[in-house]
Amino acid sequence: WVLDNNISDLGLGLTFAVETDVFGTMQEVELKPGGSRMSVTEGNKDEYVQLVAEMRMTRAIRPQIESFLCGFHEFIPQSLVSLFDEYELEMLLSGLPEISVSDWQENTEYTGGYNEDTPVVQVVRTLSCNQRWIDV
């Protein structure tokens, strides 16, 4: 709305600072140095919107992003991520959309008293592709 309308005479009182939740407490965060003392005008509103978007989508959630990346890089080292495109990364993280029962049979090592003739193993082999999906 701010970008599409003239804000000169609206008296919004916007500055280059926003209130945001910081670990459960509302705090004023400057979008740039001295931002709490800088008014948003018709001439600088593009920069304001850009900085607010950046704050909300990156800086405000930086700790969560860093935690996610730490765990992600335990699975796929940072030096290797660039080797994959988005489809290959999805495959690494999610696996194949369908289970190949024949591949499963050829590569299964049975333990704990189970073998290929155990009734539960036989039941899984008889399920259709749709029946193998479990809604959680």
Secondary structure, DSSP 8 states (H G I E B T S, - for coil): -TTTS--TTS----BSEEEEEETTEEEEEESSTTGGG-B--TTTHHHHHHHHHHHHHTGGGHHHHHHHHHHHHHHS-HHHHTTS-HHHHHHHHH--SS--HHHHHHT----TT--TTSHHHHHHHHS-HHHH----
